[in-house]
Amino acid sequence: MEDIHDIGSSENDKKLSQNVKKHSPYYYQILRQCSLNSRGVETRFYNIDYVGTFDVGEVKYNGDKKSIVSDLIEVIFKVKRKRIFKNPHKLAFYNYEYVIVEVDNGFDIGTVISIGKEAEEKWDKNYKKEEVQFSVVRFATEKDMTIYEKNCKEEPLVVETTKELAIKHKLDIKITDAEWQLDRQRLTIYFSAPQRVDFRELVKDLAKIYKTRIELRQISTREEARRIGGMGPCGLPLCCSTFSCQSCHVTLEHARTQRLANNVSKLSGYCGRLKCCILYEHNVYLEEYKCYPPMFSVVELPDGIARIHKIDIFNHRVHLLLENTGYIKIISKSEIDKLVEMGKVQPPDKIVEEQLYDDDRNLSPEDISLLEDDII
């Protein structure tokens, strides 16, 4: 593999190269730059995909847009992987600039996405204070950016090559993306499949072609949508591709609690699974429902027997379905509270409740499986 830069090595670099396990030439270029320049560079490189976009966290925590010396840094990578890193060199960062970080077997390039108090809060809430193993080494240099751009240009070719080899080995998989580690010590290929796949022969062929460590990573349809991105029906970018850090576990129980439309197309997102935003108001509904009788409770009215059909927590109203006429009667919360005090409201039988839920949902078992199941 050809070096794309001619960098002179010192005596210390030669000794280091003899003691370290053989790596790609890119690894040694990055290693030398780390030893020569660990405190910063005059030129900063920024990720134009993020610069100029509105970010709530940046306004809240870093409205003056000053560089910050932070103990913890959140870095995002090409395929929107996020990770927390230490800052042992006490470098002052701006958001959205490229940095070089340590990884399992070498060095990689990423974009600073959170600094200061924001990064600390994310480490506490999103990462559950997991142990931070790796560090930010330095700012990215022009040579790093050249290697990075070369890797990015080659990744679509890797995807096409992998697709051809998958057809050759008769594998039922969909290749979605490829990602070179900056020092080319690892090539990660992302794919989705309806079931587990034995891709050992595929890995062997890829290793022969690219002469590096190959990692095939199966992703879910939610993860695939997160990587591709897009605009949601609300008119905003997809939550999973912007601020949402972890994959959401959403079931039809969440939609049922909120009495959402029993329509597959309205409940599902671009990934074909239940929308993550269904979770956002779920806890509010659970808390408000504690102030009302259970759904489908039997209510005795002068007009006849009725069942609670809907609870409007925002307007504090209860919709009752009259069994003899099929009409909907709307009463206020104070009225339903009086009926409860008079003993004219009885909770529904569990079997009847489940039957009414199923009838109201009007979804087939296939629809339910399609919305909830997600193979990872």
N, C-alpha and C positions, 0 to 999 in steps of 0.2 A: 504494500500500500504506500502510495507516495505521500511525502510530507508536503503540506501546502504552505509551510513557512520554513525558512532557514533560520534557526535560532541557535546561537552559540551556547555551548554548555561549559560550565565551570568544572573544576576538579571535584567539588562536592556533588555536582549533578552526576558525574560519571560514576563515583562511588555509590551513589544512591541507586543508579540504574542497575548496577551489578548485584545489589542486594535485594532489589524488588523483583517480584515475579514478572515474567515477560508480559508486557501489555502492548496495546496498539501505539503507533507513533503519536497519535493525538493525545493519549494519556500523558506521555512524557512532556509534550508541549505545555499542557495545562499545569502539570506539576512544577515545571521550571518557572512558569509565570507566578505560581503561588509563592514560591520561595523568593523570587525577585521583587514582587510587588504585592504585599498582603494588606497594605493600609489604604489603598485607594488609587484612583487614576484621575487624570484631569478631565477626560471625556467620559460622560455618562451616556449609556444607551437605554432607551425607554421602549416599552412595548406599546406600539401605536394602536393595538387592538383595545387597550384599556384607557390610554390617555385621552382626555376629553369626554369620557363617559361619566354620567352622574352616578356617584356612589355615596350612599347614605352614611356608611362608616367613615369615609374620608371627611365628610362635612362635620360629622359629630365629633370625631376624635382628633382630626388634623385639619381644621378649617383654614388655618393660616398657611398650610402647605409648606411647612419648614421641614428640613431633614431632621430625623430623630435618631439618637443613639438608643437602641432598644435591646433588651436582653433576649427577647424572643422575636422571631420574624416568621410570618406566614408566607410561604412561597407557593405559587401556582405554576404548573408545568404545561406542556403543549396540549395534552389531552384533558386539561382541567383537573388534573390531580392536584391535591393540596396537601401541604405538610408543614409542620412547625420545625424551625431550626434555631439553634443557639447562635449567639453573636459574640464569640470570645474575643475578637479583635476590636470590639467596640466601634464598629463602623457606623457612620451616620447615613441613614437611608432615606430616600424619597419613595413614595408609592410608585409602582409600575416600572421600576428600573430593573434591568437584567442583572443577575448576580450568579456567581459560581458557588455551588454547594457540594458538600460531601454526600455521597450515596454509598450503598452497600459495597460496591467494588470499584469505586473510582470517583469521578466528578461529573456533575450535570449542570445544566443551565436552567434557570427559572426566573419568574417575574415576582418581585416583591408585591404582595397584595394587601398585607396588613402589618402595621408596625405599632410600637408603643402600647398604650392601654388597650387598643382594639385587639392586637395580637394576644395579649395576656388574657383578655376576657374570652376570646375564642378558644385558647388553650384550656381554659377552665371549663367552659360550657360545651363546646363542640368536640374537643379532643379528650375530655374527661381527665385532664392533667396527666396524660400518658408521658412516659419517660422520653425526653428529647435526646436522641442518640447522636445526631449529626449537626454540623455547624455550617454557617455561611463562611466561605473562604475569603472572598473578595468580590469587587465589582467586575463585571464583564469587560473585556478589552476588545479592541477591534479584531484581533486575531481570533478570539473566542466567537465573535459574531460571524466571522467568515466561515469557521467550522460549522457553526449552528445553521447558517444558511445553506451550506453544502449538504448537511444532513437532511434538512427539510425538503430540499429539491429531490433527494434520492428516495424519500419515504413513499411517495406515490408509486414509484417503480417497484418497491418492496411489496406493496399491496398487490400489484398486478402479478408479480412473480409468485406470491403465495397463493393467489387465486388459481393460477395455472397448476401449481403443485397439488392443491386441494382437489381439483378435478381429476388429476392424474391418480391420486390415491382414493378417489371416490368417497370423499368426506362431505357429509351434509352440514357444511358450515358457511357462514357469511362473514367474510373478512371486511372489517370496518375501518381499521386504521393501523398505522405502524409508527413507532417512535424510536429513534436512535438516541441512546445516551450520548451526551456531548463528546466524551472521549472514545465512543464507539466500543466500549467494553460490553455493552448489552444492546440487543435489539428486541424490543417488545412489540408483539403483534396482537392486536385485539380482534376478537371474533365473537359472534353470537351463534347459538345453535339451539335447536329444540330439545336436545338431550346431551348427555355426556359423550365426549368424543375421544377416541384413542388416536392421538396425533403424533405418536413417537416417530414414525417413519417420516412424517412431514418435517419434524424438527431436525432430524438427521440430514435431510436434503438441504434445508435452509442453512444449517451449520457449515456444510461443505461449500456453499456458495459465498456466504458472508464472513466466514472465519471468525466468528465471535459467539458469545453466549446468546442463545435464542430463548425467549420466553413467550409462550403463547398464553394469553389471558382471556378466558371466557367472560364476557360481560352480559348483563341483563338488557332487556329492551329499554328499561328506564335509563340505564347507564348510556346506552347508545343514543337516546334522545338528548341526554345531557351533553354529550360530546358534540352532537350536530348543532343543537340550539334551534332557535326559531321564535316566533311570536305566538303567545297564547291567545285564547278568545277574549281575554280582558284587554288586549291591545298592548300588553307589556311583554318584554322578553321572558322566556320560560324561567320559572323559579329555579329549577334544577341546574340551569346553565349560568345563573347569575349569583344569587346570594345563598342558596340552599347548599349546605355543606355535605350532608349525608343523605343517602337514599331513604325515602319515606316508606313506611309500611302502612298501606291504606287498605281497608277491607270495606265490604258493602255495609257492615255494621255502622261505620262512620257516616256513610251517606244516608242510611236508614234513620239514624238518630236525628239528622237534620231535615228529614222529610224532603230530600232532593228528588228531582224528576227521575222517574224510573225509565230512563232512556240511556242506552249504552253509549250512543254518540255524544250525549251531553255529559255523562259521567267520566268518560275516558279522555285521556290526553293524547298527545302526538305519539307517545310510546305504546298506545293501545291498552294501557292499564289505567286504573283509577287515578284521577288528578291528585297531585300532592296537596293542592290548596284545600282539599276537603278537610284536611286535618286542622287548618288554621283556626276555625271557629268551633271545633268539636267540643273542647273543654268548656267554652262559654255556654253551649247548649246544655251540657250535662249539669252545670251549676244552676242554670235557670230552671231546668226541668224539676229540680228538687222542690220548687215552690208550687208545682202543679200536680194534679193526679196523674197516674201513669197513662200513657197513650192507650186508646181503645177501652178506657174505663166505661162502665155502664152508668148512664145518668138518667135519673127519673125526672121527667118534665111534665108540665100540664098537657103538653102536646103529644106525649107518649114517651116511649123508651128511645134513648139516643146513645151514641158512642162518641167518645172524643176522637175526632178525625184529624185535627191539626192544632198545634199550639203555636201561636204567634208570639214569640218572646219579645219582639221589638215593640209591638203595639199593645202587649199585655191582653191578648184576646184568646179565646178558645173557640174553635170551630167544632160544632156538634153535628153529627149525621143522624137524622131521624130515621129509625128503622122502618116505620110503617109507610112513610111518604118518600124517603130518599132525598129530602131537602136538607140543605145546610143551614144551621142556625148559629149565629155568632153572638157570644156573650162575653162580658168583661171578666177580668180575673176576680174582681170583688164578688161578682155573681156566682162564679164557680166555687169560690171559697165559702159562700153562704150555703150552697148546696152540699158541700162537704160537711159543714157543721151540722146540717139537718139530717145527715146520714143518707142522702139520696145519690151518693156517688160510690160505686163499688168497683174495685180493681178487676181487670179482666182475668179470665182463666188462662193459664199459661199456654195450653194447647190452642185455644181459640185465638190468643194473641199472635202466636207464631203463624197460624193459618191466615189471619188477616194481613200480617206483614208480607207473607209470601204472595197472597193474591194482589196486594197493593203494589208490590215490587214488580210483578209481572215479567220476571226475567227467567230464562231457561237455565238449567244447570250448565249448559255450554257457555252461556253468556257470563255466568258467575265465575266459572273457571278461567275464562278468557281475561276477565277484569282483575282477578285477584292473584292468580298463579303467576310466578315469575321465576324462571330457572336461572340460577347464577352459577 
